Amino acid sequence: MYRVNLTSADFVEVVDNPYFPLPAGAKWEYEIREANGSKQTDTLEVLKDKHTVNGVQAMAVRDTVSSGNQIVEDTF
């Protein structure tokens, strides 16, 4: 089994990587096209909220996938 030992000291308060910035309020929308012609939309949104994951404060990013008007995946 692979185990990662992380502490809050391994993380930064603000994610400011120029190649993957995560400012609160940022939103990206991607269109997914399946081989059969169907389409889905994947929306990623950086929230102002923070969640505690294994004792570490983490930025909340909402990932919502929809097909037409129906949400098929909604994760944080």
PDB file of N, H, CA, C and O in Angstrom:
ATOM      1  N   MET A   1       0.839  -1.176   0.000  1.00  0.00           N
ATOM      2  CA  MET A   1       0.000   0.000   0.000  1.00  0.00           C
ATOM      3  C   MET A   1       0.885   1.241   0.000  1.00  0.00           C
ATOM      4  O   MET A   1       1.881   1.305   0.721  1.00  0.00           O
ATOM      5  N   TYR A   2       0.519   2.211  -0.804  1.00  0.00           N
ATOM      6  H   TYR A   2      -0.290   2.159  -1.389  1.00  0.00           H
ATOM      7  CA  TYR A   2       1.238   3.475  -0.893  1.00  0.00           C
ATOM      8  C   TYR A   2       0.596   4.465   0.060  1.00  0.00           C
ATOM      9  O   TYR A   2      -0.609   4.703  -0.017  1.00  0.00           O
ATOM     10  N   ARG A   3       1.376   5.043   0.952  1.00  0.00           N
ATOM     11  H   ARG A   3       2.355   4.849   1.015  1.00  0.00           H
ATOM     12  CA  ARG A   3       0.840   5.986   1.924  1.00  0.00           C
ATOM     13  C   ARG A   3       1.605   7.308   1.819  1.00  0.00           C
ATOM     14  O   ARG A   3       2.835   7.334   1.775  1.00  0.00           O
ATOM     15  N   VAL A   4       0.851   8.388   1.780  1.00  0.00           N
ATOM     16  H   VAL A   4      -0.148   8.367   1.816  1.00  0.00           H
ATOM     17  CA  VAL A   4       1.440   9.725   1.731  1.00  0.00           C
ATOM     18  C   VAL A   4       1.261  10.368   3.090  1.00  0.00           C
ATOM     19  O   VAL A   4       0.156  10.389   3.631  1.00  0.00           O
ATOM     20  N   ASN A   5       2.331  10.885   3.638  1.00  0.00           N
ATOM     21  H   ASN A   5       3.229  10.868   3.198  1.00  0.00           H
ATOM     22  CA  ASN A   5       2.278  11.568   4.932  1.00  0.00           C
ATOM     23  C   ASN A   5       2.393  13.068   4.687  1.00  0.00           C
ATOM     24  O   ASN A   5       3.477  13.571   4.391  1.00  0.00           O
ATOM     25  N   LEU A   6       1.284  13.775   4.808  1.00  0.00           N
ATOM     26  H   LEU A   6       0.404  13.366   5.049  1.00  0.00           H
ATOM     27  CA  LEU A   6       1.251  15.211   4.587  1.00  0.00           C
ATOM     28  C   LEU A   6       0.880  15.927   5.876  1.00  0.00           C
ATOM     29  O   LEU A   6       0.129  15.410   6.702  1.00  0.00           O
ATOM     30  N   THR A   7       1.421  17.123   6.028  1.00  0.00           N
ATOM     31  H   THR A   7       2.032  17.543   5.357  1.00  0.00           H
ATOM     32  CA  THR A   7       1.047  17.991   7.142  1.00  0.00           C
ATOM     33  C   THR A   7       0.676  19.351   6.564  1.00  0.00           C
ATOM     34  O   THR A   7       0.939  19.625   5.393  1.00  0.00           O
ATOM     35  N   SER A   8       0.073  20.190   7.374  1.00  0.00           N
ATOM     36  H   SER A   8      -0.141  19.967   8.325  1.00  0.00           H
ATOM     37  CA  SER A   8      -0.323  21.517   6.890  1.00  0.00           C
ATOM     38  C   SER A   8       0.891  22.337   6.443  1.00  0.00           C
ATOM     39  O   SER A   8       0.738  23.250   5.632  1.00  0.00           O
ATOM     40  N   ALA A   9       2.077  22.040   6.944  1.00  0.00           N
ATOM     41  H   ALA A   9       2.202  21.298   7.603  1.00  0.00           H
ATOM     42  CA  ALA A   9       3.293  22.752   6.538  1.00  0.00           C
ATOM     43  C   ALA A   9       3.660  22.469   5.081  1.00  0.00           C
ATOM     44  O   ALA A   9       4.447  23.211   4.491  1.00  0.00           O
ATOM     45  N   ASP A  10       3.103  21.408   4.491  1.00  0.00           N
ATOM     46  H   ASP A  10       2.464  20.806   4.970  1.00  0.00           H
ATOM     47  CA  ASP A  10       3.388  21.062   3.101  1.00  0.00           C
ATOM     48  C   ASP A  10       2.554  21.883   2.115  1.00  0.00           C
ATOM     49  O   ASP A  10       2.709  21.728   0.903  1.00  0.00           O
ATOM     50  N   PHE A  11       1.679  22.747   2.613  1.00  0.00           N
ATOM     51  H   PHE A  11       1.553  22.873   3.597  1.00  0.00           H
ATOM     52  CA  PHE A  11       0.759  23.486   1.760  1.00  0.00           C
ATOM     53  C   PHE A  11       0.938  24.985   1.932  1.00  0.00           C
ATOM     54  O   PHE A  11       1.512  25.443   2.920  1.00  0.00           O
ATOM     55  N   VAL A  12       0.439  25.748   0.956  1.00  0.00           N
ATOM     56  H   VAL A  12      -0.027  25.376   0.153  1.00  0.00           H
ATOM     57  CA  VAL A  12       0.525  27.211   0.998  1.00  0.00           C
ATOM     58  C   VAL A  12      -0.872  27.790   1.200  1.00  0.00           C
ATOM     59  O   VAL A  12      -1.870  27.121   0.932  1.00  0.00           O
ATOM     60  N   GLU A  13      -0.941  29.022   1.668  1.00  0.00           N
ATOM     61  H   GLU A  13      -0.130  29.566   1.886  1.00  0.00           H
ATOM     62  CA  GLU A  13      -2.225  29.679   1.929  1.00  0.00           C
ATOM     63  C   GLU A  13      -2.935  30.074   0.633  1.00  0.00           C
ATOM     64  O   GLU A  13      -4.155  29.943   0.527  1.00  0.00           O
ATOM     65  N   VAL A  14      -2.166  30.562  -0.361  1.00  0.00           N
ATOM     66  H   VAL A  14      -1.175  30.668  -0.276  1.00  0.00           H
ATOM     67  CA  VAL A  14      -2.741  31.040  -1.616  1.00  0.00           C
ATOM     68  C   VAL A  14      -2.109  30.278  -2.777  1.00  0.00           C
ATOM     69  O   VAL A  14      -0.886  30.163  -2.861  1.00  0.00           O
ATOM     70  N   VAL A  15      -2.945  29.762  -3.665  1.00  0.00           N
ATOM     71  H   VAL A  15      -3.938  29.856  -3.596  1.00  0.00           H
ATOM     72  CA  VAL A  15      -2.440  29.088  -4.856  1.00  0.00           C
ATOM     73  C   VAL A  15      -2.261  30.150  -5.933  1.00  0.00           C
ATOM     74  O   VAL A  15      -3.239  30.671  -6.468  1.00  0.00           O
ATOM     75  N   ASP A  16      -1.002  30.470  -6.249  1.00  0.00           N
ATOM     76  H   ASP A  16      -0.207  30.046  -5.814  1.00  0.00           H
ATOM     77  CA  ASP A  16      -0.729  31.523  -7.224  1.00  0.00           C
ATOM     78  C   ASP A  16       0.186  31.042  -8.349  1.00  0.00           C
ATOM     79  O   ASP A  16       0.890  31.840  -8.967  1.00  0.00           O
ATOM     80  N   ASN A  17       0.173  29.752  -8.606  1.00  0.00           N
ATOM     81  H   ASN A  17      -0.399  29.104  -8.104  1.00  0.00           H
ATOM     82  CA  ASN A  17       0.959  29.202  -9.695  1.00  0.00           C
ATOM     83  C   ASN A  17       0.457  29.803 -11.009  1.00  0.00           C
ATOM     84  O   ASN A  17      -0.729  29.685 -11.315  1.00  0.00           O
ATOM     85  N   PRO A  18       1.334  30.449 -11.797  1.00  0.00           N
ATOM     86  CA  PRO A  18       0.868  31.097 -13.032  1.00  0.00           C
ATOM     87  C   PRO A  18       0.321  30.108 -14.061  1.00  0.00           C
ATOM     88  O   PRO A  18      -0.429  30.498 -14.955  1.00  0.00           O
ATOM     89  N   TYR A  19       0.689  28.834 -13.941  1.00  0.00           N
ATOM     90  H   TYR A  19       1.298  28.517 -13.214  1.00  0.00           H
ATOM     91  CA  TYR A  19       0.203  27.825 -14.879  1.00  0.00           C
ATOM     92  C   TYR A  19      -1.075  27.141 -14.395  1.00  0.00           C
ATOM     93  O   TYR A  19      -1.734  26.451 -15.172  1.00  0.00           O
ATOM     94  N   PHE A  20      -1.426  27.319 -13.145  1.00  0.00           N
ATOM     95  H   PHE A  20      -0.890  27.879 -12.513  1.00  0.00           H
ATOM     96  CA  PHE A  20      -2.653  26.743 -12.593  1.00  0.00           C
ATOM     97  C   PHE A  20      -3.160  27.637 -11.464  1.00  0.00           C
ATOM     98  O   PHE A  20      -3.191  27.217 -10.307  1.00  0.00           O
ATOM     99  N   PRO A  21      -3.561  28.880 -11.798  1.00  0.00           N
ATOM    100  CA  PRO A  21      -4.032  29.795 -10.761  1.00  0.00           C
ATOM    101  C   PRO A  21      -5.410  29.384 -10.271  1.00  0.00           C
ATOM    102  O   PRO A  21      -6.228  28.880 -11.041  1.00  0.00           O
ATOM    103  N   LEU A  22      -5.662  29.600  -8.994  1.00  0.00           N
ATOM    104  H   LEU A  22      -4.997  30.009  -8.368  1.00  0.00           H
ATOM    105  CA  LEU A  22      -6.958  29.252  -8.419  1.00  0.00           C
ATOM    106  C   LEU A  22      -7.538  30.413  -7.608  1.00  0.00           C
ATOM    107  O   LEU A  22      -7.808  30.251  -6.418  1.00  0.00           O
ATOM    108  N   PRO A  23      -7.735  31.579  -8.230  1.00  0.00           N
ATOM    109  CA  PRO A  23      -8.344  32.667  -7.465  1.00  0.00           C
ATOM    110  C   PRO A  23      -9.830  32.390  -7.246  1.00  0.00           C
ATOM    111  O   PRO A  23     -10.511  31.882  -8.137  1.00  0.00           O
ATOM    112  N   ALA A  24     -10.324  32.724  -6.064  1.00  0.00           N
ATOM    113  H   ALA A  24      -9.771  33.137  -5.341  1.00  0.00           H
ATOM    114  CA  ALA A  24     -11.749  32.538  -5.780  1.00  0.00           C
ATOM    115  C   ALA A  24     -12.575  33.263  -6.831  1.00  0.00           C
ATOM    116  O   ALA A  24     -12.296  34.412  -7.172  1.00  0.00           O
ATOM    117  N   GLY A  25     -13.585  32.584  -7.335  1.00  0.00           N
ATOM    118  H   GLY A  25     -13.811  31.651  -7.057  1.00  0.00           H
ATOM    119  CA  GLY A  25     -14.455  33.155  -8.351  1.00  0.00           C
ATOM    120  C   GLY A  25     -14.088  32.753  -9.770  1.00  0.00           C
ATOM    121  O   GLY A  25     -14.881  32.955 -10.689  1.00  0.00           O
ATOM    122  N   ALA A  26     -12.891  32.182  -9.968  1.00  0.00           N
ATOM    123  H   ALA A  26     -12.246  32.018  -9.221  1.00  0.00           H
ATOM    124  CA  ALA A  26     -12.491  31.749 -11.320  1.00  0.00           C
ATOM    125  C   ALA A  26     -13.398  30.607 -11.765  1.00  0.00           C
ATOM    126  O   ALA A  26     -13.823  29.778 -10.959  1.00  0.00           O
ATOM    127  N   LYS A  27     -13.684  30.582 -13.062  1.00  0.00           N
ATOM    128  H   LYS A  27     -13.339  31.255 -13.716  1.00  0.00           H
ATOM    129  CA  LYS A  27     -14.597  29.566 -13.583  1.00  0.00           C
ATOM    130  C   LYS A  27     -14.143  29.164 -14.984  1.00  0.00           C
ATOM    131  O   LYS A  27     -13.834  30.017 -15.816  1.00  0.00           O
ATOM    132  N   TRP A  28     -14.107  27.866 -15.231  1.00  0.00           N
ATOM    133  H   TRP A  28     -14.358  27.173 -14.555  1.00  0.00           H
ATOM    134  CA  TRP A  28     -13.766  27.333 -16.536  1.00  0.00           C
ATOM    135  C   TRP A  28     -14.876  26.402 -16.982  1.00  0.00           C
ATOM    136  O   TRP A  28     -15.454  25.679 -16.170  1.00  0.00           O
ATOM    137  N   GLU A  29     -15.172  26.418 -18.268  1.00  0.00           N
ATOM    138  H   GLU A  29     -14.703  27.005 -18.928  1.00  0.00           H
ATOM    139  CA  GLU A  29     -16.208  25.545 -18.799  1.00  0.00           C
ATOM    140  C   GLU A  29     -15.647  24.814 -20.015  1.00  0.00           C
ATOM    141  O   GLU A  29     -15.089  25.432 -20.921  1.00  0.00           O
ATOM    142  N   TYR A  30     -15.799  23.502 -20.022  1.00  0.00           N
ATOM    143  H   TYR A  30     -16.252  23.000 -19.285  1.00  0.00           H
ATOM    144  CA  TYR A  30     -15.279  22.667 -21.092  1.00  0.00           C
ATOM    145  C   TYR A  30     -16.425  21.883 -21.725  1.00  0.00           C
ATOM    146  O   TYR A  30     -17.327  21.409 -21.035  1.00  0.00           O
ATOM    147  N   GLU A  31     -16.374  21.757 -23.033  1.00  0.00           N
ATOM    148  H   GLU A  31     -15.641  22.142 -23.594  1.00  0.00           H
ATOM    149  CA  GLU A  31     -17.360  20.941 -23.731  1.00  0.00           C
ATOM    150  C   GLU A  31     -16.726  19.589 -24.021  1.00  0.00           C
ATOM    151  O   GLU A  31     -15.620  19.510 -24.556  1.00  0.00           O
ATOM    152  N   ILE A  32     -17.431  18.537 -23.666  1.00  0.00           N
ATOM    153  H   ILE A  32     -18.329  18.601 -23.231  1.00  0.00           H
ATOM    154  CA  ILE A  32     -16.958  17.176 -23.875  1.00  0.00           C
ATOM    155  C   ILE A  32     -17.797  16.571 -24.991  1.00  0.00           C
ATOM    156  O   ILE A  32     -19.024  16.545 -24.905  1.00  0.00           O
ATOM    157  N   ARG A  33     -17.146  16.095 -26.020  1.00  0.00           N
ATOM    158  H   ARG A  33     -16.148  16.116 -26.089  1.00  0.00           H
ATOM    159  CA  ARG A  33     -17.865  15.471 -27.134  1.00  0.00           C
ATOM    160  C   ARG A  33     -17.513  13.997 -27.187  1.00  0.00           C
ATOM    161  O   ARG A  33     -16.347  13.621 -27.311  1.00  0.00           O
ATOM    162  N   GLU A  34     -18.537  13.180 -27.092  1.00  0.00           N
ATOM    163  H   GLU A  34     -19.483  13.486 -26.992  1.00  0.00           H
ATOM    164  CA  GLU A  34     -18.359  11.732 -27.152  1.00  0.00           C
ATOM    165  C   GLU A  34     -18.315  11.279 -28.612  1.00  0.00           C
ATOM    166  O   GLU A  34     -18.770  11.989 -29.509  1.00  0.00           O
ATOM    167  N   ALA A  35     -17.761  10.091 -28.834  1.00  0.00           N
ATOM    168  H   ALA A  35     -17.391   9.514 -28.105  1.00  0.00           H
ATOM    169  CA  ALA A  35     -17.658   9.547 -30.189  1.00  0.00           C
ATOM    170  C   ALA A  35     -19.030   9.370 -30.837  1.00  0.00           C
ATOM    171  O   ALA A  35     -19.154   9.451 -32.059  1.00  0.00           O
ATOM    172  N   ASN A  36     -20.059   9.131 -30.025  1.00  0.00           N
ATOM    173  H   ASN A  36     -19.958   9.065 -29.032  1.00  0.00           H
ATOM    174  CA  ASN A  36     -21.409   8.924 -30.566  1.00  0.00           C
ATOM    175  C   ASN A  36     -22.129  10.242 -30.858  1.00  0.00           C
ATOM    176  O   ASN A  36     -23.293  10.233 -31.258  1.00  0.00           O
ATOM    177  N   GLY A  37     -21.448  11.371 -30.660  1.00  0.00           N
ATOM    178  H   GLY A  37     -20.502  11.378 -30.335  1.00  0.00           H
ATOM    179  CA  GLY A  37     -22.041  12.670 -30.965  1.00  0.00           C
ATOM    180  C   GLY A  37     -22.678  13.375 -29.779  1.00  0.00           C
ATOM    181  O   GLY A  37     -23.025  14.552 -29.884  1.00  0.00           O
ATOM    182  N   SER A  38     -22.842  12.687 -28.650  1.00  0.00           N
ATOM    183  H   SER A  38     -22.559  11.732 -28.564  1.00  0.00           H
ATOM    184  CA  SER A  38     -23.433  13.340 -27.485  1.00  0.00           C
ATOM    185  C   SER A  38     -22.447  14.324 -26.872  1.00  0.00           C
ATOM    186  O   SER A  38     -21.234  14.162 -27.000  1.00  0.00           O
ATOM    187  N   LYS A  39     -22.978  15.344 -26.205  1.00  0.00           N
ATOM    188  H   LYS A  39     -23.963  15.475 -26.102  1.00  0.00           H
ATOM    189  CA  LYS A  39     -22.147  16.385 -25.593  1.00  0.00           C
ATOM    190  C   LYS A  39     -22.442  16.511 -24.113  1.00  0.00           C
ATOM    191  O   LYS A  39     -23.578  16.334 -23.674  1.00  0.00           O
ATOM    192  N   GLN A  40     -21.407  16.821 -23.353  1.00  0.00           N
ATOM    193  H   GLN A  40     -20.485  16.965 -23.710  1.00  0.00           H
ATOM    194  CA  GLN A  40     -21.535  17.152 -21.940  1.00  0.00           C
ATOM    195  C   GLN A  40     -20.769  18.438 -21.697  1.00  0.00           C
ATOM    196  O   GLN A  40     -19.879  18.802 -22.466  1.00  0.00           O
ATOM    197  N   THR A  41     -21.125  19.121 -20.620  1.00  0.00           N
ATOM    198  H   THR A  41     -21.848  18.825 -19.996  1.00  0.00           H
ATOM    199  CA  THR A  41     -20.416  20.330 -20.221  1.00  0.00           C
ATOM    200  C   THR A  41     -19.818  20.091 -18.840  1.00  0.00           C
ATOM    201  O   THR A  41     -20.510  19.651 -17.922  1.00  0.00           O
ATOM    202  N   ASP A  42     -18.521  20.385 -18.702  1.00  0.00           N
ATOM    203  H   ASP A  42     -17.959  20.743 -19.448  1.00  0.00           H
ATOM    204  CA  ASP A  42     -17.819  20.258 -17.423  1.00  0.00           C
ATOM    205  C   ASP A  42     -17.464  21.665 -16.959  1.00  0.00           C
ATOM    206  O   ASP A  42     -16.695  22.367 -17.615  1.00  0.00           O
ATOM    207  N   THR A  43     -18.028  22.071 -15.826  1.00  0.00           N
ATOM    208  H   THR A  43     -18.653  21.500 -15.293  1.00  0.00           H
ATOM    209  CA  THR A  43     -17.786  23.405 -15.283  1.00  0.00           C
ATOM    210  C   THR A  43     -16.996  23.288 -13.988  1.00  0.00           C
ATOM    211  O   THR A  43     -17.404  22.591 -13.059  1.00  0.00           O
ATOM    212  N   LEU A  44     -15.862  23.976 -13.936  1.00  0.00           N
ATOM    213  H   LEU A  44     -15.530  24.542 -14.691  1.00  0.00           H
ATOM    214  CA  LEU A  44     -15.023  24.025 -12.739  1.00  0.00           C
ATOM    215  C   LEU A  44     -15.081  25.438 -12.188  1.00  0.00           C
ATOM    216  O   LEU A  44     -14.866  26.403 -12.921  1.00  0.00           O
ATOM    217  N   GLU A  45     -15.373  25.564 -10.885  1.00  0.00           N
ATOM    218  H   GLU A  45     -15.548  24.780 -10.290  1.00  0.00           H
ATOM    219  CA  GLU A  45     -15.485  26.876 -10.261  1.00  0.00           C
ATOM    220  C   GLU A  45     -14.758  26.876  -8.930  1.00  0.00           C
ATOM    221  O   GLU A  45     -15.010  26.026  -8.076  1.00  0.00           O
ATOM    222  N   VAL A  46     -13.843  27.843  -8.752  1.00  0.00           N
ATOM    223  H   VAL A  46     -13.638  28.533  -9.446  1.00  0.00           H
ATOM    224  CA  VAL A  46     -13.109  27.991  -7.493  1.00  0.00           C
ATOM    225  C   VAL A  46     -13.995  28.773  -6.533  1.00  0.00           C
ATOM    226  O   VAL A  46     -14.380  29.908  -6.813  1.00  0.00           O
ATOM    227  N   LEU A  47     -14.313  28.163  -5.412  1.00  0.00           N
ATOM    228  H   LEU A  47     -14.001  27.240  -5.185  1.00  0.00           H
ATOM    229  CA  LEU A  47     -15.199  28.785  -4.436  1.00  0.00           C
ATOM    230  C   LEU A  47     -14.410  29.577  -3.399  1.00  0.00           C
ATOM    231  O   LEU A  47     -13.198  29.404  -3.272  1.00  0.00           O
ATOM    232  N   LYS A  48     -15.090  30.435  -2.666  1.00  0.00           N
ATOM    233  H   LYS A  48     -16.075  30.575  -2.769  1.00  0.00           H
ATOM    234  CA  LYS A  48     -14.455  31.191  -1.580  1.00  0.00           C
ATOM    235  C   LYS A  48     -14.285  30.314  -0.348  1.00  0.00           C
ATOM    236  O   LYS A  48     -13.484  30.620   0.535  1.00  0.00           O
ATOM    237  N   ASP A  49     -15.043  29.222  -0.293  1.00  0.00           N
ATOM    238  H   ASP A  49     -15.694  28.973  -1.010  1.00  0.00           H
ATOM    239  CA  ASP A  49     -15.008  28.309   0.862  1.00  0.00           C
ATOM    240  C   ASP A  49     -13.705  27.529   0.909  1.00  0.00           C
ATOM    241  O   ASP A  49     -13.024  27.338  -0.099  1.00  0.00           O
ATOM    242  N   LYS A  50     -13.389  27.093   2.100  1.00  0.00           N
ATOM    243  H   LYS A  50     -13.942  27.249   2.919  1.00  0.00           H
ATOM    244  CA  LYS A  50     -12.271  26.162   2.286  1.00  0.00           C
ATOM    245  C   LYS A  50     -12.810  24.955   3.030  1.00  0.00           C
ATOM    246  O   LYS A  50     -13.696  25.083   3.875  1.00  0.00           O
ATOM    247  N   HIS A  51     -12.283  23.800   2.720  1.00  0.00           N
ATOM    248  H   HIS A  51     -11.564  23.696   2.034  1.00  0.00           H
ATOM    249  CA  HIS A  51     -12.679  22.560   3.380  1.00  0.00           C
ATOM    250  C   HIS A  51     -11.471  21.990   4.095  1.00  0.00           C
ATOM    251  O   HIS A  51     -10.340  22.152   3.634  1.00  0.00           O
ATOM    252  N   THR A  52     -11.697  21.330   5.207  1.00  0.00           N
ATOM    253  H   THR A  52     -12.616  21.199   5.581  1.00  0.00           H
ATOM    254  CA  THR A  52     -10.609  20.668   5.913  1.00  0.00           C
ATOM    255  C   THR A  52     -10.543  19.221   5.434  1.00  0.00           C
ATOM    256  O   THR A  52     -11.504  18.462   5.560  1.00  0.00           O
ATOM    257  N   VAL A  53      -9.392  18.859   4.884  1.00  0.00           N
ATOM    258  H   VAL A  53      -8.611  19.475   4.781  1.00  0.00           H
ATOM    259  CA  VAL A  53      -9.166  17.507   4.377  1.00  0.00           C
ATOM    260  C   VAL A  53      -7.959  16.935   5.123  1.00  0.00           C
ATOM    261  O   VAL A  53      -6.844  17.437   4.984  1.00  0.00           O
ATOM    262  N   ASN A  54      -8.184  15.899   5.904  1.00  0.00           N
ATOM    263  H   ASN A  54      -9.091  15.491   6.017  1.00  0.00           H
ATOM    264  CA  ASN A  54      -7.107  15.291   6.707  1.00  0.00           C
ATOM    265  C   ASN A  54      -6.354  16.332   7.527  1.00  0.00           C
ATOM    266  O   ASN A  54      -5.130  16.276   7.646  1.00  0.00           O
ATOM    267  N   GLY A  55      -7.100  17.287   8.094  1.00  0.00           N
ATOM    268  H   GLY A  55      -8.094  17.333   7.998  1.00  0.00           H
ATOM    269  CA  GLY A  55      -6.497  18.288   8.956  1.00  0.00           C
ATOM    270  C   GLY A  55      -5.865  19.463   8.240  1.00  0.00           C
ATOM    271  O   GLY A  55      -5.266  20.324   8.885  1.00  0.00           O
ATOM    272  N   VAL A  56      -5.983  19.521   6.921  1.00  0.00           N
ATOM    273  H   VAL A  56      -6.470  18.821   6.397  1.00  0.00           H
ATOM    274  CA  VAL A  56      -5.373  20.592   6.131  1.00  0.00           C
ATOM    275  C   VAL A  56      -6.475  21.430   5.490  1.00  0.00           C
ATOM    276  O   VAL A  56      -7.401  20.882   4.892  1.00  0.00           O
ATOM    277  N   GLN A  57      -6.382  22.762   5.613  1.00  0.00           N
ATOM    278  H   GLN A  57      -5.630  23.207   6.099  1.00  0.00           H
ATOM    279  CA  GLN A  57      -7.332  23.656   4.959  1.00  0.00           C
ATOM    280  C   GLN A  57      -7.057  23.639   3.452  1.00  0.00           C
ATOM    281  O   GLN A  57      -5.930  23.888   3.024  1.00  0.00           O
ATOM    282  N   ALA A  58      -8.073  23.349   2.658  1.00  0.00           N
ATOM    283  H   ALA A  58      -8.989  23.146   3.005  1.00  0.00           H
ATOM    284  CA  ALA A  58      -7.913  23.272   1.209  1.00  0.00           C
ATOM    285  C   ALA A  58      -8.956  24.147   0.522  1.00  0.00           C
ATOM    286  O   ALA A  58     -10.073  24.309   1.012  1.00  0.00           O
ATOM    287  N   MET A  59      -8.573  24.703  -0.610  1.00  0.00           N
ATOM    288  H   MET A  59      -7.665  24.572  -1.008  1.00  0.00           H
ATOM    289  CA  MET A  59      -9.508  25.490  -1.399  1.00  0.00           C
ATOM    290  C   MET A  59     -10.585  24.566  -1.935  1.00  0.00           C
ATOM    291  O   MET A  59     -10.316  23.412  -2.268  1.00  0.00           O
ATOM    292  N   ALA A  60     -11.785  25.069  -2.016  1.00  0.00           N
ATOM    293  H   ALA A  60     -12.003  26.007  -1.746  1.00  0.00           H
ATOM    294  CA  ALA A  60     -12.881  24.273  -2.557  1.00  0.00           C
ATOM    295  C   ALA A  60     -13.056  24.595  -4.037  1.00  0.00           C
ATOM    296  O   ALA A  60     -13.196  25.757  -4.420  1.00  0.00           O
ATOM    297  N   VAL A  61     -13.046  23.557  -4.856  1.00  0.00           N
ATOM    298  H   VAL A  61     -12.932  22.614  -4.545  1.00  0.00           H
ATOM    299  CA  VAL A  61     -13.286  23.684  -6.284  1.00  0.00           C
ATOM    300  C   VAL A  61     -14.479  22.792  -6.611  1.00  0.00           C
ATOM    301  O   VAL A  61     -14.462  21.596  -6.322  1.00  0.00           O
ATOM    302  N   ARG A  62     -15.492  23.363  -7.200  1.00  0.00           N
ATOM    303  H   ARG A  62     -15.506  24.335  -7.434  1.00  0.00           H
ATOM    304  CA  ARG A  62     -16.688  22.592  -7.563  1.00  0.00           C
ATOM    305  C   ARG A  62     -16.556  22.148  -9.015  1.00  0.00           C
ATOM    306  O   ARG A  62     -16.250  22.953  -9.895  1.00  0.00           O
ATOM    307  N   ASP A  63     -16.787  20.878  -9.253  1.00  0.00           N
ATOM    308  H   ASP A  63     -17.036  20.224  -8.538  1.00  0.00           H
ATOM    309  CA  ASP A  63     -16.716  20.289 -10.585  1.00  0.00           C
ATOM    310  C   ASP A  63     -18.094  19.720 -10.908  1.00  0.00           C
ATOM    311  O   ASP A  63     -18.527  18.740 -10.302  1.00  0.00           O
ATOM    312  N   THR A  64     -18.778  20.342 -11.869  1.00  0.00           N
ATOM    313  H   THR A  64     -18.426  21.138 -12.361  1.00  0.00           H
ATOM    314  CA  THR A  64     -20.128  19.922 -12.236  1.00  0.00           C
ATOM    315  C   THR A  64     -20.146  19.513 -13.702  1.00  0.00           C
ATOM    316  O   THR A  64     -19.747  20.279 -14.578  1.00  0.00           O
ATOM    317  N   VAL A  65     -20.614  18.293 -13.956  1.00  0.00           N
ATOM    318  H   VAL A  65     -20.939  17.670 -13.244  1.00  0.00           H
ATOM    319  CA  VAL A  65     -20.751  17.803 -15.321  1.00  0.00           C
ATOM    320  C   VAL A  65     -22.237  17.667 -15.612  1.00  0.00           C
ATOM    321  O   VAL A  65     -22.981  17.060 -14.842  1.00  0.00           O
ATOM    322  N   SER A  66     -22.660  18.242 -16.735  1.00  0.00           N
ATOM    323  H   SER A  66     -22.056  18.736 -17.360  1.00  0.00           H
ATOM    324  CA  SER A  66     -24.068  18.137 -17.100  1.00  0.00           C
ATOM    325  C   SER A  66     -24.206  17.652 -18.535  1.00  0.00           C
ATOM    326  O   SER A  66     -23.361  17.899 -19.396  1.00  0.00           O
ATOM    327  N   SER A  67     -25.296  16.960 -18.745  1.00  0.00           N
ATOM    328  H   SER A  67     -25.983  16.760 -18.046  1.00  0.00           H
ATOM    329  CA  SER A  67     -25.663  16.469 -20.071  1.00  0.00           C
ATOM    330  C   SER A  67     -27.028  17.076 -20.371  1.00  0.00           C
ATOM    331  O   SER A  67     -28.036  16.678 -19.787  1.00  0.00           O
ATOM    332  N   GLY A  68     -27.052  18.041 -21.286  1.00  0.00           N
ATOM    333  H   GLY A  68     -26.234  18.364 -21.761  1.00  0.00           H
ATOM    334  CA  GLY A  68     -28.289  18.801 -21.502  1.00  0.00           C
ATOM    335  C   GLY A  68     -28.575  19.608 -20.255  1.00  0.00           C
ATOM    336  O   GLY A  68     -27.711  20.353 -19.793  1.00  0.00           O
ATOM    337  N   ASN A  69     -29.766  19.476 -19.701  1.00  0.00           N
ATOM    338  H   ASN A  69     -30.467  18.870 -20.076  1.00  0.00           H
ATOM    339  CA  ASN A  69     -30.136  20.187 -18.473  1.00  0.00           C
ATOM    340  C   ASN A  69     -29.984  19.322 -17.235  1.00  0.00           C
ATOM    341  O   ASN A  69     -30.353  19.744 -16.138  1.00  0.00           O
ATOM    342  N   GLN A  70     -29.442  18.109 -17.392  1.00  0.00           N
ATOM    343  H   GLN A  70     -29.143  17.766 -18.282  1.00  0.00           H
ATOM    344  CA  GLN A  70     -29.335  17.185 -16.264  1.00  0.00           C
ATOM    345  C   GLN A  70     -27.891  17.122 -15.745  1.00  0.00           C
ATOM    346  O   GLN A  70     -26.952  16.908 -16.511  1.00  0.00           O
ATOM    347  N   ILE A  71     -27.735  17.312 -14.430  1.00  0.00           N
ATOM    348  H   ILE A  71     -28.498  17.486 -13.807  1.00  0.00           H
ATOM    349  CA  ILE A  71     -26.417  17.183 -13.800  1.00  0.00           C
ATOM    350  C   ILE A  71     -26.128  15.695 -13.603  1.00  0.00           C
ATOM    351  O   ILE A  71     -26.916  14.966 -13.001  1.00  0.00           O
ATOM    352  N   VAL A  72     -24.977  15.263 -14.127  1.00  0.00           N
ATOM    353  H   VAL A  72     -24.336  15.855 -14.617  1.00  0.00           H
ATOM    354  CA  VAL A  72     -24.607  13.843 -14.000  1.00  0.00           C
ATOM    355  C   VAL A  72     -23.466  13.633 -12.998  1.00  0.00           C
ATOM    356  O   VAL A  72     -23.206  12.507 -12.575  1.00  0.00           O
ATOM    357  N   GLU A  73     -22.789  14.725 -12.623  1.00  0.00           N
ATOM    358  H   GLU A  73     -23.000  15.640 -12.967  1.00  0.00           H
ATOM    359  CA  GLU A  73     -21.728  14.663 -11.610  1.00  0.00           C
ATOM    360  C   GLU A  73     -21.616  16.016 -10.949  1.00  0.00           C
ATOM    361  O   GLU A  73     -21.643  17.040 -11.631  1.00  0.00           O
ATOM    362  N   ASP A  74     -21.489  16.044  -9.636  1.00  0.00           N
ATOM    363  H   ASP A  74     -21.467  15.212  -9.081  1.00  0.00           H
ATOM    364  CA  ASP A  74     -21.354  17.291  -8.901  1.00  0.00           C
ATOM    365  C   ASP A  74     -20.467  17.021  -7.700  1.00  0.00           C
ATOM    366  O   ASP A  74     -20.924  16.458  -6.706  1.00  0.00           O
ATOM    367  N   THR A  75     -19.212  17.413  -7.781  1.00  0.00           N
ATOM    368  H   THR A  75     -18.841  17.871  -8.589  1.00  0.00           H
ATOM    369  CA  THR A  75     -18.249  17.110  -6.727  1.00  0.00           C
ATOM    370  C   THR A  75     -17.525  18.368  -6.276  1.00  0.00           C
ATOM    371  O   THR A  75     -17.503  19.378  -6.979  1.00  0.00           O
ATOM    372  N   PHE A  76     -16.929  18.288  -5.082  1.00  0.00           N
ATOM    373  H   PHE A  76     -16.947  17.468  -4.510  1.00  0.00           H
ATOM    374  CA  PHE A  76     -16.129  19.387  -4.527  1.00  0.00           C
ATOM    375  C   PHE A  76     -14.736  18.872  -4.249  1.00  0.00           C
ATOM    376  O   PHE A  76     -13.883  19.623  -3.777  1.00  0.00           O
TER     377      PHE A  76
END
